[in-house]
Amino acid sequence: SYNKIKEISTGYVFFINLLNLSHNNISSFLNLYTSFLTLDLSFNNLTSISLLSIHNLLLNNNNLEIIFCNINDQNNLLKEIKEDDFSKFFYLIELDLSINNLSKIDSNAFRDLKSLKYLNLSFNKLRFLEKNITKPLISLKTFELSHNQIKYLEDESFFSLNYLFSLYLNHNIFNQINNITFAGLRSIKDITISKEIFLTIPSFNEALVQ
């Protein structure tokens, strides 16, 4: 930390216990091979980051627009998004957390992500989605929730997502979805749901125009 590093590569090192790169001038971090226990990239000029596997990640005081954390690894420990994990990421545009073991998201986890346009939570273990989670996501255009274990969605779960174009809910384990679930989706163009679930939704077209 406290250097003038602009670029960094971990090469073919497969595991690093602790790497502190805080207080530098790094603008992007691309990692294809290394698993980290703790990685500190706070106080840089980051606009994008791509990770293979991470336990503790520190990213405060950056200018992040894109976070890609796609971990196809049964030993991955990313199971929960806590309240402050994405705090102060005011300029974040894309967040990809697909192919993890996420089973819990704090209701305030996305409170500062008002600029977010793309959110991918597919291929996780989510069972329930609180509607308060989506309230701050006022700029969201694409929301991917497919391939989870969601059984139930609350009424007006996506009510604040006025600019949402695409919503992917296929390959979950819904019993039935109430038509009021989709109320408020004024800009929606595409909702993908497994065929057998689609048939249980009453007045589907009416729900889209509410």
N, C-alpha and C positions, 0 to 999 in steps of 0.2 A: 504494500500500500504506500501512498504518498510518493509516487513517482510520476513520470510523464508518459506512461505507456499508452500508446494509441491502438496497437494491435496485439492480439495474443492468440496462440495456438497451443493446445494441449497435446497435439500429435497423437501418438498411439499409446499413450499412458492410459491404462484401463481403469484405474481407481486412484482417487486422490481424497485423502481424509479431510484436509482443510486447505483451501486456497483463498487468500485474501488479496483481492485486486481493487480494493476501495480507494477512492481519492486519486483517480487517474483520469485519462482522457480517452478511454475506450468508447468507441461509438457503436460497435456491434460485437456480439460474441456467438460464434458458431461452434458447437461441439458435437461431433459425430461418434466419438469412441469412448469418452471418459465418463465414468460414474463418480459423482461427488457426494461426500457426506455433508460438507458445509462449503458453500461458495458465496463469497461476499463481493458483490459488484456494485455496492452502493457508492454514491458520489462520483459517478462517471458521467459521460455524455451519451449513454446508451439510447439507441432508438429501436433496436431489435435484438432479440436473444433467442437462441435455439439450443435446447438441452436434450441430452439422452436420458440421464437419470440423476435425480437430486433428492436429498433428504431435507436440508435446510438451505434456503435461498434468500439472500438479502439483496434487495434491489432499490431501496429507497433513494430519493434524490437523483433521479435520472429523467430522461425525456422519452421514455419508452412508448413506442407506437405498436410494436408487434412482440408478443411473447408466444413462442412455440415450444410446448413441453409435451412431447408425444413419446411415451415410454412403453414400448411393447416388451415388457419384462415382468414375469411373474413375481420377481422379488422387489419390485418397485414399492416404495413406502409412501407414495403420494395418495393418501386415503381421505384427507379432509382439507377443506379450504376454510381457514379461520377468518375472523372479523377483519383483521388488519393485514392480511396477506397481500391485498392489492390496494391498500390505502394510498392516497395521493398520486395514483396513476391517472391523472386527469386527462392525459393526451393519448392514452392507450386506444388503439384502433382495432387490433386483432388479438384474440386470446384463444389459443388452441391447447386444451388440456385433455384431448382424446386419448384413448388407449391407456388409461391409468386404472387405479383401484379406488377411485373416489366414491365414497358412500355418504358423505355428509358435507353440506355447504352451509356455513353460517348465514343467517338471514340478512346480515349487513355486509357480507363479503364483497359485494360489488358496488358499494355505496358511492364510490368516487369514479366509477367507470362511465361517466356520462357521454364520453366521446366514442365509446366502443361500438363498432359496426358489425363485427363478426365474433361469435362465441361458439366454440365447439366443445361440448361435454360428452360427446358420443363414446361408446365402448367403455363405459364405466360401470359402477355398481349402485347407481342412484336409485332409491326406492320411492322417493317423495320429493316434490319440488314446491317449496313455499312460495306463494305468489309475491310476497314482499321482496324476494330475491331479485325479481325482474324490475321492480319499480324504478330504480335509478337508471336503467338501461334505455334511456329515452332516444338514443340515436341508433339502436340496434337494427340491422337489416337482415342478418342471417343468424338463426339460432338452431344449432344441431344438438338434439337430445336422443338420437336413435341409439339402439343397442345398449339399453340400460335395463333396469328392473323396476321401472316405475309402474305402480299399480293404480295410482289415483292422481288426478289433477283437480285443484280447487276451482270453483267458479271464478271467472275473470282472472285466471292465472297470468294472462299476458296483457292485461288491460292498458298498461302504460306504454306498450310497444307500438306506438302509432305509426312508426316508419318501417315496421318489420315486413319484409317481402317474402321470406322463406322460413318455414318452420318444419323441422324433421323430427317426427315422433315414432317412426316405425321401429319394429323389433323391440318393443317393451312388452309388459304383461298386463295391460289395461283390461279390466273387465268391461267397463263402459265409460264413455266420456260424455259429460253433459254438454249440451249446445252452448250454455252460458260460459263455458270454459274459454271460448274464443271471442267473447265480447270485447270490443275495443280495438280489434285488429283491422284498422281502417285501410291499410295499404297492402294487406296480405295478397300474394299472388299464388303461393304454393304451400300447401300443407300436406305433408306425407305421413300417412298412418297406415298400419297394416290393414289389409283388406277386410279381415274379419271384424276388426274394431270399427272401421269406417262405417260398416253397416249398422252398428248399434247407435250411431249418433243421430238423434232426431233433429229435423229441421236444420240440417247442416248448412245449407246456403244462407238461411236467415241468420245463423250465428256469425257468419263472415261479414255481414253488413252492419252489425250492431256496433 
